[in-house]
Amino acid sequence: MTTQTILAPAHASFPSLTGLSVADTQHPIQTYSQLGGPGRVANKALAIPVHLGPPWHSIEYVCVPAGHNGVGEHLQATDEIYLICSGTGRLTTNGIEEQVGPGTLVMAPKGTRHRLLNASSTDQLSFLVVEVQTDTDQNFARLASTRTLFHDLHASMQQHRSGAFSSHAIKRGTTPLFPPVVEVDLQQSFGGAWRSLVLLELPAGCSVDPYCDTNDRLLFVMSGYASIRIALSKEEEIRVETTDEAVHHSVVVPRGVPCGFGNKASGAAYPLLLACLTVRRDQHPSPSSWREGSAR
């Protein structure tokens, strides 16, 4: 990953940038017997929760090596999702065992009891895991008893016509495009401030114009070569460029901050697969007037 910052004047102040975080999945922490599970697990924090503020609790990339390794059974104290990136796993949720694989979205409301083991003797299991704080007065027993496992989001992707990104320009050059996309509404399954998860596939040379969102956004590069631009002010922006497809990259974009992205690859064989998770953060500095003017 390469990150380039174009500096603004020294007196510039950006109060609404609280939580802006750029990370990749290199150099994880090796954890042994994680939550009482067998073997070891590699964890990489993609943001620091105290810097993000509520309701964010954690954002991590997890790799479970091949063999008898995994995360032990535990009672979920927060709302949590897993998005499987690679490999296959055996997920046990409230006593029910199921198989998970690339593109599987797992939703575990507070009160869920679950564990996840690598099901392969040759390939690692990797996934994005995000936790969000929840209020204690929610009906967690009802939510946690609901089976909320979505299989194979890749196969659910439809041609983009409405819904996710319908108000944002997706194009190659000046030509509008309608790439495959799938959107999952997370609000009905959790007590926390989730909004939605979108999985978007951009062909080579395609881009999404910079836009503001009223929610915090987590952009996670599942595969491909991404170019992400975050506008800090009229004079300053951060550019994040993917240089190694084997390394995943993530950006947490606070609400009201313009951000655009695209597939910088030149060959048709290199689509960009990007996950966009939105989370509501009610207590947050208001965007400046120039950002409000650019909101869609």
VENGI-V723173 format. One record per residue. N is the residue number from 0. NEAR is the number of other C-alpha atoms within 8 Angstrom. Layout:
# VENGI-V723173
n=N near=NEAR
n=N near=NEAR
This chain:
# VENGI-V723173
n=0 near=9
n=1 near=8
n=2 near=8
n=3 near=7
n=4 near=8
n=5 near=8
n=6 near=7
n=7 near=8
n=8 near=6
n=9 near=4
n=10 near=4
n=11 near=6
n=12 near=4
n=13 near=7
n=14 near=6
n=15 near=13
n=16 near=10
n=17 near=8
n=18 near=10
n=19 near=10
n=20 near=9
n=21 near=10
n=22 near=9
n=23 near=10
n=24 near=11
n=25 near=6
n=26 near=5
n=27 near=9
n=28 near=7
n=29 near=8
n=30 near=9
n=31 near=8
n=32 near=12
n=33 near=12
n=34 near=8
n=35 near=8
n=36 near=12
n=37 near=12
n=38 near=9
n=39 near=14
n=40 near=16
n=41 near=11
n=42 near=12
n=43 near=12
n=44 near=10
n=45 near=13
n=46 near=13
n=47 near=8
n=48 near=11
n=49 near=5
n=50 near=8
n=51 near=11
n=52 near=8
n=53 near=9
n=54 near=11
n=55 near=11
n=56 near=11
n=57 near=12
n=58 near=13
n=59 near=12
n=60 near=13
n=61 near=12
n=62 near=11
n=63 near=14
n=64 near=11
n=65 near=13
n=66 near=9
n=67 near=9
n=68 near=14
n=69 near=15
n=70 near=14
n=71 near=14
n=72 near=11
n=73 near=8
n=74 near=9
n=75 near=13
n=76 near=6
n=77 near=12
n=78 near=16
n=79 near=13
n=80 near=11
n=81 near=12
n=82 near=12
n=83 near=15
n=84 near=12
n=85 near=10
n=86 near=13
n=87 near=13
n=88 near=13
n=89 near=12
n=90 near=12
n=91 near=11
n=92 near=10
n=93 near=8
n=94 near=7
n=95 near=6
n=96 near=8
n=97 near=7
n=98 near=8
n=99 near=11
n=100 near=12
n=101 near=11
n=102 near=11
n=103 near=14
n=104 near=13
n=105 near=10
n=106 near=12
n=107 near=11
n=108 near=15
n=109 near=16
n=110 near=11
n=111 near=12
n=112 near=11
n=113 near=14
n=114 near=12
n=115 near=12
n=116 near=13
n=117 near=18
n=118 near=9
n=119 near=11
n=120 near=8
n=121 near=6
n=122 near=8
n=123 near=13
n=124 near=15
n=125 near=12
n=126 near=12
n=127 near=12
n=128 near=13
n=129 near=11
n=130 near=12
n=131 near=15
n=132 near=12
n=133 near=12
n=134 near=7
n=135 near=4
n=136 near=4
n=137 near=7
n=138 near=7
n=139 near=10
n=140 near=7
n=141 near=7
n=142 near=12
n=143 near=12
n=144 near=8
n=145 near=6
n=146 near=5
n=147 near=8
n=148 near=8
n=149 near=9
n=150 near=8
n=151 near=11
n=152 near=12
n=153 near=8
n=154 near=5
n=155 near=7
n=156 near=10
n=157 near=7
n=158 near=8
n=159 near=11
n=160 near=6
n=161 near=6
n=162 near=7
n=163 near=9
n=164 near=8
n=165 near=9
n=166 near=5
n=167 near=9
n=168 near=9
n=169 near=12
n=170 near=11
n=171 near=10
n=172 near=6
n=173 near=5
n=174 near=6
n=175 near=8
n=176 near=7
n=177 near=8
n=178 near=10
n=179 near=11
n=180 near=13
n=181 near=13
n=182 near=10
n=183 near=7
n=184 near=8
n=185 near=10
n=186 near=11
n=187 near=5
n=188 near=9
n=189 near=12
n=190 near=14
n=191 near=11
n=192 near=13
n=193 near=11
n=194 near=11
n=195 near=12
n=196 near=12
n=197 near=12
n=198 near=14
n=199 near=13
n=200 near=11
n=201 near=14
n=202 near=11
n=203 near=14
n=204 near=11
n=205 near=13
n=206 near=12
n=207 near=11
n=208 near=10
n=209 near=10
n=210 near=12
n=211 near=13
n=212 near=12
n=213 near=7
n=214 near=11
n=215 near=13
n=216 near=13
n=217 near=12
n=218 near=12
n=219 near=11
n=220 near=13
n=221 near=10
n=222 near=11
n=223 near=13
n=224 near=15
n=225 near=14
n=226 near=12
n=227 near=11
n=228 near=12
n=229 near=13
n=230 near=11
n=231 near=12
n=232 near=8
n=233 near=6
n=234 near=9
n=235 near=11
n=236 near=12
n=237 near=12
n=238 near=12
n=239 near=12
n=240 near=11
n=241 near=12
n=242 near=7
n=243 near=7
n=244 near=9
n=245 near=5
n=246 near=8
n=247 near=11
n=248 near=12
n=249 near=12
n=250 near=11
n=251 near=13
n=252 near=15
n=253 near=13
n=254 near=13
n=255 near=14
n=256 near=16
n=257 near=14
n=258 near=13
n=259 near=12
n=260 near=12
n=261 near=13
n=262 near=16
n=263 near=10
n=264 near=11
n=265 near=7
n=266 near=6
n=267 near=7
n=268 near=5
n=269 near=11
n=270 near=14
n=271 near=17
n=272 near=12
n=273 near=13
n=274 near=13
n=275 near=12
n=276 near=11
n=277 near=12
n=278 near=11
n=279 near=11
n=280 near=11
n=281 near=4
n=282 near=4
n=283 near=6
n=284 near=6
n=285 near=6
n=286 near=10
n=287 near=7
n=288 near=6
n=289 near=7
n=290 near=12
n=291 near=9
n=292 near=6
n=293 near=9
n=294 near=10
n=295 near=7
